[in-house]
Amino acid sequence: MSYLKKSHVRIDTPMAPPAWALMEWELIRTQERACGEFFERYFDERGYLECIPRWGGNDGPDDAIENLVNWPVLYVLGGRDDLRAMCELGWEGHLKQYTEAKTTQVPFARDGMYYREFPVMFDWVHNGEGLTTFNLHGLMDPTAREFDRRVRRFAGFYMGDDPQSPNYDKQHKIIRSLLNGSRGPMLRKATALDWAGDPMDEVEERFNALHGERNFAEMLAHFEDYTDVAGDHPSNMVATTLGLNAYALTGEDDFRDWVLEYAEAWRQRTIENDGIIPTNIGLDGTIGGECDGKWYGGCYGWAFTVVVPQTGGLSSRNTHYLGIAGFGNALLFSGDQRYVDVWRQMIDKINSNSKVVDGEQQYPHMFGDDGWYDYSAAPYSLGALDVYYWSMQRDDLKRLNTEGGWIGFLEGNAADYPEAALQRDFERVRGQMEKVHNDTTTPDTRLSDNPNPLNPATIGSLVELMLGGMAPRHGCPLHCRLRYFDPENQRPGMPDGVGALVEKLEADSTTVTLVNTDQVSPRRVIVQGGAYAEHRFGSVSINDEQIAVDGTSFAVELAPGAGATLKIETQRYASQPSFAFPWDRD
């Protein structure tokens, strides 16, 4: 392999296979089998989900493809090619299935729930869920059929130049509605029907509605307050992942420039709003402009507390936190910590409004006409892990548990975490497949979201331990410190049997143990800085030897049964993100 002639590390020190290394691969293989059985059960040979296809916020097109959440990452970790094939078949199948599926009463989906292979008009809670797999497809195979056309088209829906999809206002730097898509923004009041989809009979008798509704009247009641959608909302920043995809594939500056422009506009609005991200930006660009000047207004806003129709109880549904996706994408492009600073400062600002209730310190999570409310004993912490992970500032650890869990392990306080976490994941996969085996639904009694809770793909611990990263949120990219490629098979993922344990993350270095569990054959692996080659390596220290790299990746040769701990000098966010594989780039 010509790539191996470049900077490389040779490891020939014997290392008995650690339990975590053997467990990593057994967990990957277990999930491969589970995912294959899951796909066979719920998808047909065309990749169509075997269900009643409907439009709606509860059981719509996004839920159909959401059934494959985590599968692309499982492949990128080293899963077999069957995983990628099922992801691609399911994606293509659901595009056709929901382009063919039409509403009778919801006006904007009467010609198809998808148009130009994209949701016609919905919010980014649901658009993000529906794009969770596609937005990671470039990590699997950026040369896949139609991928180039799709990433360009999808990003173009949000850059202000597509006459059929006038979602973005370049002057005011806003996405013009909470509901948006390939047919543009909704600028009128939304109706419950827009959200719930066409009327349906036999809800309780025929279907298992996962949101608990017993009839269509309750489905409508669920959404009766979801009316104020005109104007921009932070959740729309998830759309910047489309720009990241397009840039990572093409390297064309327009895509990057739009992401940075839109994220910066939101950063400025947050600063102007006394450090709290507003949940409505008017069509004229003013904070609260479509909600009588209330920065906290609008559907899914800071004051969005609604009545649950089945119980009469209250439910707070503020989705402002999805906006952190845009700041993370801007960081990937720029390395500029101001996109992290704005979220850190917001966390602290919110928690500064704590108060003592019945002798206990409590913290707010919502804001309405009467000020902060929805107090609880848990401090507001949405995005606290992201802030620390992106900043690597020691002071940011104060918002996290440093005694246990993944962060505790990285801090040297939870040595048993790797094996305990992997063991829990085995238990989860077993439990998920038990649910699949006991599932009594049939294609004509199944809604698109019914299999969602049964999905066996379980990647969280593997991403933490092998990649030093965080499992992606819906519609968001993969943030990780390391990524691996198999040069022998010219594909992404760890070569069969090579275990990796990221043991320490610092602002300027990454410590990882690599081990070849195969006692007979050697292995070769390429180690890359970040999912998108956004990090650069200066040098690698191993066994008192320092090897110069000065690039975004390096090769490692592992003798049979060999392993070692590498300390890698890391310059974070020093390169522009790219889908190109190492042998096509460095």
GIWODA-V965845 format. One record per run of one state. SS is the DSSP state (h for helix, s for strand, l for the rest). FROM is the first residue (numbers start at 0). TO is the last residue. Records with the same first field share a line. If there is no record, write none. Layout:
SS->FROM-TO + FROM-TO
//
This chain:
l->0-0 + 5-6 + 11-12 + 14-17 + 43-47 + 49-59 + 66-69 + 77-79 + 100-105 + 109-112 + 115-116 + 119-120 + 122-122 + 130-132 + 141-145 + 156-166 + 169-172 + 175-175 + 177-178 + 180-190 + 196-201 + 206-214 + 222-228 + 230-230 + 232-232 + 250-251 + 272-279 + 281-285 + 287-303 + 307-312 + 316-318 + 334-336 + 351-353 + 357-358 + 363-364 + 368-369 + 373-374 + 376-382 + 391-392 + 399-403 + 410-415 + 438-450 + 454-458 + 467-467 + 470-477 + 480-480 + 486-489 + 492-496 + 506-507 + 516-521 + 529-534 + 542-543 + 551-551 + 558-560 + 571-580 + 585-585
h->1-4 + 18-41 + 60-65 + 70-76 + 80-99 + 106-108 + 123-129 + 133-140 + 146-155 + 191-195 + 202-205 + 215-221 + 233-249 + 252-271 + 319-333 + 337-350 + 383-390 + 393-398 + 404-409 + 416-437 + 451-453 + 459-466 + 581-584
s->7-10 + 13-13 + 42-42 + 48-48 + 113-114 + 117-118 + 121-121 + 167-168 + 173-174 + 176-176 + 179-179 + 229-229 + 231-231 + 280-280 + 286-286 + 304-306 + 313-315 + 354-356 + 359-362 + 365-367 + 370-372 + 375-375 + 468-469 + 478-479 + 481-485 + 490-491 + 497-505 + 508-515 + 522-528 + 535-541 + 544-550 + 552-557 + 561-570
//
